[in-house]
Amino acid sequence: MRKDGIFIAVEVDDQAAADTALARRLTEACPVDIFAQGASGALELVERNLDECVLCRLCLDASPEGAVRIVKLYDDSAVLA
């Protein structure tokens, strides 16, 4: 899954997005509420909050390597790694 804001895009591996435990960790970790859990427990991206990303890396630290990617659209689509 991927959602694009004006400055930031967030990509989450589809298999990771279906993991309810990971969805909970990401929802708790993000200080600007980019991640939420849907009624099924699966991860949802809150599109209106994407550009609030402060590049804190907490979502990257809370997820397995490669499960979440933060793309800086303003920097030639550089990936925060």
Rosetta constraint file for C-alpha pairs under 8 A:
AtomPair CA 1 CA 11 HARMONIC 5.73 0.50
AtomPair CA 1 CA 12 HARMONIC 5.33 0.50
AtomPair CA 1 CA 13 HARMONIC 6.29 0.50
AtomPair CA 1 CA 14 HARMONIC 5.79 0.50
AtomPair CA 1 CA 17 HARMONIC 7.74 0.50
AtomPair CA 2 CA 9 HARMONIC 6.97 0.50
AtomPair CA 2 CA 10 HARMONIC 5.62 0.50
AtomPair CA 2 CA 11 HARMONIC 4.32 0.50
AtomPair CA 2 CA 12 HARMONIC 6.38 0.50
AtomPair CA 3 CA 9 HARMONIC 5.68 0.50
AtomPair CA 3 CA 10 HARMONIC 5.65 0.50
AtomPair CA 3 CA 11 HARMONIC 6.76 0.50
AtomPair CA 3 CA 45 HARMONIC 6.99 0.50
AtomPair CA 3 CA 47 HARMONIC 6.46 0.50
AtomPair CA 3 CA 50 HARMONIC 7.96 0.50
AtomPair CA 4 CA 8 HARMONIC 6.21 0.50
AtomPair CA 4 CA 9 HARMONIC 4.18 0.50
AtomPair CA 4 CA 10 HARMONIC 6.59 0.50
AtomPair CA 4 CA 47 HARMONIC 7.36 0.50
AtomPair CA 4 CA 50 HARMONIC 7.29 0.50
AtomPair CA 5 CA 9 HARMONIC 5.72 0.50
AtomPair CA 5 CA 47 HARMONIC 6.82 0.50
AtomPair CA 5 CA 48 HARMONIC 7.66 0.50
AtomPair CA 5 CA 50 HARMONIC 5.51 0.50
AtomPair CA 5 CA 51 HARMONIC 5.69 0.50
AtomPair CA 6 CA 51 HARMONIC 6.58 0.50
AtomPair CA 6 CA 73 HARMONIC 7.27 0.50
AtomPair CA 7 CA 51 HARMONIC 5.85 0.50
AtomPair CA 7 CA 72 HARMONIC 6.15 0.50
AtomPair CA 7 CA 73 HARMONIC 5.03 0.50
AtomPair CA 7 CA 74 HARMONIC 5.44 0.50
AtomPair CA 8 CA 50 HARMONIC 6.12 0.50
AtomPair CA 8 CA 51 HARMONIC 5.54 0.50
AtomPair CA 8 CA 53 HARMONIC 7.25 0.50
AtomPair CA 8 CA 70 HARMONIC 6.97 0.50
AtomPair CA 8 CA 71 HARMONIC 5.67 0.50
AtomPair CA 8 CA 72 HARMONIC 4.99 0.50
AtomPair CA 8 CA 73 HARMONIC 5.44 0.50
AtomPair CA 8 CA 74 HARMONIC 7.58 0.50
AtomPair CA 9 CA 50 HARMONIC 6.89 0.50
AtomPair CA 9 CA 70 HARMONIC 5.97 0.50
AtomPair CA 9 CA 71 HARMONIC 4.97 0.50
AtomPair CA 9 CA 72 HARMONIC 6.66 0.50
AtomPair CA 9 CA 73 HARMONIC 6.72 0.50
AtomPair CA 10 CA 45 HARMONIC 7.94 0.50
AtomPair CA 10 CA 50 HARMONIC 7.38 0.50
AtomPair CA 10 CA 68 HARMONIC 7.25 0.50
AtomPair CA 10 CA 69 HARMONIC 5.87 0.50
AtomPair CA 10 CA 70 HARMONIC 4.87 0.50
AtomPair CA 10 CA 71 HARMONIC 6.24 0.50
AtomPair CA 11 CA 68 HARMONIC 5.68 0.50
AtomPair CA 11 CA 69 HARMONIC 5.02 0.50
AtomPair CA 11 CA 70 HARMONIC 6.49 0.50
AtomPair CA 11 CA 71 HARMONIC 7.80 0.50
AtomPair CA 12 CA 16 HARMONIC 6.76 0.50
AtomPair CA 12 CA 17 HARMONIC 6.23 0.50
AtomPair CA 12 CA 67 HARMONIC 5.61 0.50
AtomPair CA 12 CA 68 HARMONIC 4.56 0.50
AtomPair CA 12 CA 69 HARMONIC 6.45 0.50
AtomPair CA 13 CA 17 HARMONIC 6.16 0.50
AtomPair CA 13 CA 66 HARMONIC 7.71 0.50
AtomPair CA 13 CA 67 HARMONIC 5.11 0.50
AtomPair CA 13 CA 68 HARMONIC 6.56 0.50
AtomPair CA 14 CA 18 HARMONIC 6.49 0.50
AtomPair CA 15 CA 19 HARMONIC 6.81 0.50
AtomPair CA 16 CA 22 HARMONIC 6.98 0.50
AtomPair CA 16 CA 67 HARMONIC 6.01 0.50
AtomPair CA 17 CA 22 HARMONIC 7.46 0.50
AtomPair CA 17 CA 23 HARMONIC 6.52 0.50
AtomPair CA 17 CA 42 HARMONIC 5.91 0.50
AtomPair CA 17 CA 43 HARMONIC 4.87 0.50
AtomPair CA 17 CA 44 HARMONIC 7.53 0.50
AtomPair CA 18 CA 23 HARMONIC 7.62 0.50
AtomPair CA 18 CA 41 HARMONIC 7.76 0.50
AtomPair CA 18 CA 42 HARMONIC 4.75 0.50
AtomPair CA 18 CA 43 HARMONIC 6.33 0.50
AtomPair CA 19 CA 23 HARMONIC 6.17 0.50
AtomPair CA 19 CA 41 HARMONIC 7.93 0.50
AtomPair CA 19 CA 42 HARMONIC 6.27 0.50
AtomPair CA 19 CA 43 HARMONIC 7.53 0.50
AtomPair CA 20 CA 24 HARMONIC 6.17 0.50
AtomPair CA 20 CA 37 HARMONIC 7.83 0.50
AtomPair CA 20 CA 41 HARMONIC 5.11 0.50
AtomPair CA 20 CA 42 HARMONIC 5.30 0.50
AtomPair CA 20 CA 43 HARMONIC 7.06 0.50
AtomPair CA 21 CA 25 HARMONIC 6.36 0.50
AtomPair CA 22 CA 26 HARMONIC 6.13 0.50
AtomPair CA 22 CA 43 HARMONIC 7.99 0.50
AtomPair CA 22 CA 62 HARMONIC 7.78 0.50
AtomPair CA 22 CA 63 HARMONIC 6.74 0.50
AtomPair CA 23 CA 27 HARMONIC 6.06 0.50
AtomPair CA 23 CA 35 HARMONIC 7.57 0.50
AtomPair CA 23 CA 36 HARMONIC 7.14 0.50
AtomPair CA 23 CA 37 HARMONIC 6.07 0.50
AtomPair CA 23 CA 41 HARMONIC 7.16 0.50
AtomPair CA 23 CA 42 HARMONIC 6.15 0.50
AtomPair CA 23 CA 43 HARMONIC 4.79 0.50
AtomPair CA 24 CA 28 HARMONIC 6.16 0.50
AtomPair CA 24 CA 36 HARMONIC 7.79 0.50
AtomPair CA 24 CA 37 HARMONIC 6.75 0.50
AtomPair CA 24 CA 41 HARMONIC 7.98 0.50
AtomPair CA 24 CA 43 HARMONIC 7.91 0.50
AtomPair CA 25 CA 29 HARMONIC 5.98 0.50
AtomPair CA 25 CA 62 HARMONIC 6.33 0.50
AtomPair CA 25 CA 63 HARMONIC 7.90 0.50
AtomPair CA 26 CA 30 HARMONIC 6.13 0.50
AtomPair CA 26 CA 35 HARMONIC 6.18 0.50
AtomPair CA 26 CA 36 HARMONIC 7.83 0.50
AtomPair CA 26 CA 59 HARMONIC 5.66 0.50
AtomPair CA 26 CA 62 HARMONIC 6.34 0.50
AtomPair CA 26 CA 63 HARMONIC 7.41 0.50
AtomPair CA 27 CA 33 HARMONIC 6.74 0.50
AtomPair CA 27 CA 34 HARMONIC 7.58 0.50
AtomPair CA 27 CA 35 HARMONIC 4.87 0.50
AtomPair CA 27 CA 36 HARMONIC 5.22 0.50
AtomPair CA 27 CA 37 HARMONIC 6.97 0.50
AtomPair CA 29 CA 58 HARMONIC 5.91 0.50
AtomPair CA 29 CA 59 HARMONIC 6.17 0.50
AtomPair CA 29 CA 62 HARMONIC 7.06 0.50
AtomPair CA 30 CA 34 HARMONIC 6.52 0.50
AtomPair CA 30 CA 35 HARMONIC 6.86 0.50
AtomPair CA 30 CA 58 HARMONIC 6.44 0.50
AtomPair CA 30 CA 59 HARMONIC 6.26 0.50
AtomPair CA 32 CA 49 HARMONIC 6.83 0.50
AtomPair CA 32 CA 52 HARMONIC 6.25 0.50
AtomPair CA 32 CA 53 HARMONIC 6.56 0.50
AtomPair CA 33 CA 46 HARMONIC 7.21 0.50
AtomPair CA 33 CA 49 HARMONIC 6.58 0.50
AtomPair CA 34 CA 45 HARMONIC 5.79 0.50
AtomPair CA 34 CA 46 HARMONIC 5.02 0.50
AtomPair CA 34 CA 47 HARMONIC 7.21 0.50
AtomPair CA 34 CA 49 HARMONIC 5.29 0.50
AtomPair CA 34 CA 50 HARMONIC 5.78 0.50
AtomPair CA 34 CA 52 HARMONIC 7.95 0.50
AtomPair CA 34 CA 53 HARMONIC 7.54 0.50
AtomPair CA 35 CA 43 HARMONIC 6.80 0.50
AtomPair CA 35 CA 44 HARMONIC 5.88 0.50
AtomPair CA 35 CA 45 HARMONIC 4.92 0.50
AtomPair CA 35 CA 46 HARMONIC 5.94 0.50
AtomPair CA 36 CA 43 HARMONIC 5.89 0.50
AtomPair CA 36 CA 44 HARMONIC 5.10 0.50
AtomPair CA 36 CA 45 HARMONIC 6.25 0.50
AtomPair CA 36 CA 46 HARMONIC 6.77 0.50
AtomPair CA 37 CA 41 HARMONIC 5.18 0.50
AtomPair CA 37 CA 42 HARMONIC 5.53 0.50
AtomPair CA 37 CA 43 HARMONIC 4.80 0.50
AtomPair CA 37 CA 44 HARMONIC 5.68 0.50
AtomPair CA 38 CA 42 HARMONIC 5.50 0.50
AtomPair CA 38 CA 43 HARMONIC 6.22 0.50
AtomPair CA 38 CA 44 HARMONIC 6.11 0.50
AtomPair CA 46 CA 50 HARMONIC 6.77 0.50
AtomPair CA 49 CA 53 HARMONIC 7.36 0.50
AtomPair CA 55 CA 80 HARMONIC 7.67 0.50
AtomPair CA 57 CA 61 HARMONIC 6.23 0.50
AtomPair CA 57 CA 80 HARMONIC 7.98 0.50
AtomPair CA 58 CA 62 HARMONIC 6.10 0.50
AtomPair CA 59 CA 63 HARMONIC 6.30 0.50
AtomPair CA 59 CA 68 HARMONIC 7.29 0.50
AtomPair CA 60 CA 64 HARMONIC 7.55 0.50
AtomPair CA 60 CA 65 HARMONIC 7.38 0.50
AtomPair CA 60 CA 68 HARMONIC 6.22 0.50
AtomPair CA 60 CA 69 HARMONIC 7.51 0.50
AtomPair CA 60 CA 81 HARMONIC 7.95 0.50
AtomPair CA 63 CA 67 HARMONIC 6.28 0.50
AtomPair CA 63 CA 68 HARMONIC 6.88 0.50
AtomPair CA 64 CA 68 HARMONIC 7.88 0.50
AtomPair CA 69 CA 79 HARMONIC 6.71 0.50
AtomPair CA 69 CA 80 HARMONIC 6.85 0.50
AtomPair CA 69 CA 81 HARMONIC 7.48 0.50
AtomPair CA 70 CA 79 HARMONIC 5.74 0.50
AtomPair CA 70 CA 80 HARMONIC 5.36 0.50
AtomPair CA 70 CA 81 HARMONIC 7.80 0.50
AtomPair CA 71 CA 77 HARMONIC 5.59 0.50
AtomPair CA 71 CA 78 HARMONIC 5.70 0.50
AtomPair CA 71 CA 79 HARMONIC 4.51 0.50
AtomPair CA 71 CA 80 HARMONIC 6.21 0.50
AtomPair CA 72 CA 76 HARMONIC 7.23 0.50
AtomPair CA 72 CA 77 HARMONIC 5.10 0.50
AtomPair CA 72 CA 78 HARMONIC 5.22 0.50
AtomPair CA 72 CA 79 HARMONIC 6.13 0.50
AtomPair CA 72 CA 80 HARMONIC 7.23 0.50
AtomPair CA 73 CA 77 HARMONIC 4.48 0.50
AtomPair CA 73 CA 78 HARMONIC 6.96 0.50
